[in-house]
Amino acid sequence: MRFTFVILLFCGLGADAQMIIKAHPNYVPFASANLLLDQYSGAAGAYSLRKLRTAYTGSAIRVRRSNDNTEQDIGFTSAGDLDTSSLKTFVGANNGFLTTWYDQSGNARNTSQATAANQPRIINAGVVDRQNGKVAIVFDGSNDFLEASTSSDWTFLHFGTVHTNFGVARAGNVTDPEAIYIIWGTTSSVLARGAFLGHDTRSSQSRDRVLLHTIGGTGTVCLNVQNATTTPANTQFLHYLLGKPDNATLSERSALATNAGALVKINANNGTSASGNPNHPLAFGMARNASGTAQLFLLGTIQEQIFYNSDQSANRTQISNNINSYYGIY
């Protein structure tokens, strides 16, 4: 953001001296800017590498540098972007890894990773990781993930309550179409309680390079799969998800779309929502199985994930446009 000031200085003698400062008519102070969550409030969890809410005063991420394992919080610039200047100064010519991705919703539902070997990367040998020109968190498909601390915070993703998710990610490898890469999840196999969103590249399951949304309860409540080739492997996409697990019409239990595409509603399951907390708290880049083992690690990037425990379908276009105008996806 470029700020232009016109300064008019009138000098006189003694008490007659005065200075008039006049701002350019197009100047809008960042403190009063209308950010995404200022316009569409009520997020249950909000994670981004840009500032989403004016009232949020915390940092964006916490980063560990590889040479001495020192950690530091990284905030935002006055324009609301990640402060990459501070990031590069801190990390230097080393690698930088995320230890915490802070929640900007105001609910303090931060996601973190204490094990150095499992931390996703954000700067490689002094060069900031980017996707389509914007800073991105890189997950290696082997063991990287970030996880929240409290399962009960994420009950709304499976417990019959309406919820909405917007996000920006990239997943998969064009030469390896036989895997599921989890973007976010609370659990995966034996879905007694939980939900996940993944990029399914298993051509053997007729799910070659599609987005897969699953909600588990008493039986499978919802299994919604996009048409093949909707989200090609190794391609950045914006996803929109509306979950209504208790809807009597099966096809209405999940509505899924990428970029500016049409909604996909495919579900033939008739399970019922489960009570209680999800088996595991929300994680980015993996989901845990019934025994708690992390699996289905993401090979790709995540740049933004926003969750609402409400129906945001009326705002889908506006929120998606806001996200796309920043990331330039489609």
N, C-alpha and C positions, 0 to 999 in steps of 0.2 A: 504494500500500500504506500503510495507516495503522498506526503503531506506538503502543501504549498501554503506559505504564509506571506501575506502582504503586510509589511510593517511601515507605518507612517510615523515619523518622528518629527515633532515640532519643538523646537528649542526657543525658549524665550529667556527672559531675565528673572531671577528670583522666583517668586511664587507663581509667575506666569508660565514657567516651564512645564511642559506636559508631554506625555508619550501615549499615542493611541496605537493599539495592536489590533489588527483586523484579520480574521481567518478567511481563507479562500472559501467561497460559498459551497464548494463541493467537498470540503473537509468534514469528515465525521470521526470524532475521537474513538479509538478502539474501545474505550471503557463503555461507550454507549452504543457500540455496534450491535446489530441484531444477529446473533449467532444462531446456529441451527436449533439448539435446545432452548434458546430464548423464545423462539417462535413456536416450537413444538415441544412443550415441556412434559414432565412426568416420566422421564426415562427411568427404568429400573436398574440399568447398568449402561454405561457409555464409555467406550474405549476408542481413542483416536490418537493420531499423530498430528492433529491440528486442534485448536481450542474450539470446544463445542458450546460452552456456556459462559457468559460474561461473569456471572457470580462465582465461577470456579476460580480459586486462587492457588491451587496446588500445582504440582509439576505434571508433565505428561508421562514421563517414564523415569525409571532408575536404571542406571547402566553400570556394568562392571567392565573395567578395561583388563585386557589379557596379560599385560606385562607384570603387574603387581597385585591384581585382584582388588584394587581400590574401587569403591562404588561412589557414584554421584547422581543426584537428581538432575534431570534436564527439563527445562520448562519451555515456554513459548516466546516468540518474538512479539513485538508490539502489533504486528499484523496478524497474529494468531497462528503462525506456522511453528513447527518444531524448531527450537533454537539449535540449528545444526552447527552454528559457529561455536557455541559453547561445547557441543558434543565433540566436535573435531579437536578443539583445544584440549579437552579432557583426555580423550583417547589417544591423540597423537597418531603415530604411524602403526599403532597396534590394532587389535580387533576389539570391538565393543559388543557386549551381550546384555540382554534385558534380564534384570532381576525382578522388576516390578513394572506392570502396566497399570497406571492409576485410573480409577473410576471417576469420571467427571460428572456423574449424575447427582452427586451429593449424598449417595448412600454408602460410600466408602467400601464398595465391594471390589477391592483391588484384586488383580490376579498376579501371581508371583512364581518364581522358580529359584529355590535356594541352591540346587545342585548345579555347579558350574557346567558340567558336561551336558546338561539338559536345557541350557538357556539358549533361546533363539538369538540370532545375530542381528545387529542393526548397523554395524560399521565394519568394513573388511579392509585390514591393512591401511587404515586411515581414510578410506573412501566410504562415504555414507551409502548404505544399500538403498536403492530406489526401484520403484516400479512405475513406469510411465512418467518419469520425472519427479515423482513424489516419494518421500521417505517411506520405506517399507520394512516390516519385521520379517526376517527370513527364517523359515523352519526347514530343517535339513532332511525330514522324512525318516529319520533314524531314531531320535530320542528327545527331540525338542518339544517343550510345551510350557504353557503358563496356566496356573490353576488358582481358582478362588479358594477361600478357606472354609466357607460355611454352606453346607448343603441346603439348609432351609431357605436361604435367599433365593433359590432357583426352583422352588416347588411350582411356581406359576407356569413353568415350561411344560408340565405334564399333567397337572392336577385339575383338568377340566376348565381352567381359566383361560380367557382369551389373551393372546400375546402376539406381539409383532417384533420382527427382527429385520434390521437393515445392516448390510455389511459390504466391505470391499475386500476381495481375496483373489488369490491365484493358486491353483492346485494341479498336481499331477505332472506326469512326465510322458511326453508323446511317444516314447519308445517302450513304455511299460504300462499297457492298458489293462492290467489285471490286479487292481488293488482298490481299496477305499481309503481316501485321505480325509480325516476329520477336520473340519473347520472349527466347529465348537461342539461340545457335548457334555452331558451330565452322566451318561453311561452308554454302553453299546449292547453287547450280547446279553441275553436273558434280561429283556427289558421289563423288569417288574415295575420299576419306577424310573422314569428318566426320558430324555429326548436328545437327539443329535442331528446335526446337519453336516453332510459329508459330500465329497466329490467322488462319485463311483465310476471307475474306469474299467469295470469288469465286462468285457464283451461277452464272456461266457455266460453272464447273467442277463444278457440283453440290456445292459445298463452302461453302454460304452460312452464315457464322458458325459455324465448327467449329474445333476444336483439331486441329492437324496435326503428327504426329511422323514424322520421316524419319531413317533411318540409311543412310549410303552406304558402299559398299565396292566389290567387283567386281560392278558392277551395283547396283541398289537392293536393299539388304538388307531394309529395312522401310519401309512407308508405311502409317501407321495414322491413320485419320480418324474423328472422332466423327460421330455422327448430326447432321443439320442442326438448328439452333436450340438445340443443347446449351449453347453459350456465346454468348449474344446480344452483339452489338457494344456497346461502351461500358458493360459490366457487369463488376463485380469478381467474380473467381472464384478458387477454390483448385484447383490441379491436382496430380494424382498420376500419375507415369509410372514404369513398370517396364520396362526394356529387357533383352532376352535375345537379342542378335543371332545367336548360333550355335545357337539352339534348332532341332532338326530339324523341329518342328511350326511351320509358318509363322505361324499365328495366335498363337503364344506368344511371338513375337519382340518384341512391344510390347503392353503393357496400359496403357490410358489412361483416366482418370476425372476428372471435375470435381465439386467439392463432395462430397456424400455419395452421388453417383450410382454406378451399376453400371459395371464395367469394360467398355471397348470394345476388342475384339481383331479388327482388320480388316487383313489383309495377304495379298496374292496374289503377292508378289515372291519370287524364289528366288536372289538374289545372295548372295555370301559376304563375310564381314567382311574388311576390308583391314588389312594390317599397316602399321606405321609410325605416325607422329604425324598428327594431323588437319591438314588444309591450313592452318587458322588456329586460334589459341587461342580460348577461350570469350569470347563477347561478349554483353552484354545490350543489347537494343534494335536489333540488326541482325545480318546474316550477310554474309560476303564471297563474291563469286563466284569463278570459277576464276582470274581474273586478279588477285584481291585487292581489288577495288573493293567498298566498303561499299554495301549495298543493303537493301531491304525494311525500312525503319526503322519502329520501333514508334510508333504513335500511341496513347498510353495511359499506364499507370503500372505500376511494379513496387514491391512492398513487402518481399518475402522470396523467396529462392531457396536451397534446400538440396540438395546432391548427395551421394549415397553411391556408392561403387564396390562395392556389395554389394546383396543382395536384402533389401529392407525390407518385403516384402509382409505378413509376420506382424505388423508394427507399423503398418501403414497406418492403421487406425482410430484408434489411440492418437495417432499423430503428427498426423494430420489434425484430430482433436479438439482437440489442443493449439493448433494454428495457428488453428483456427476460434474457439476460446474467446477468443483475443486479438483477432482481426480482426473477429469477428462477421459472417461472410459469409453463412451459411445457417442 
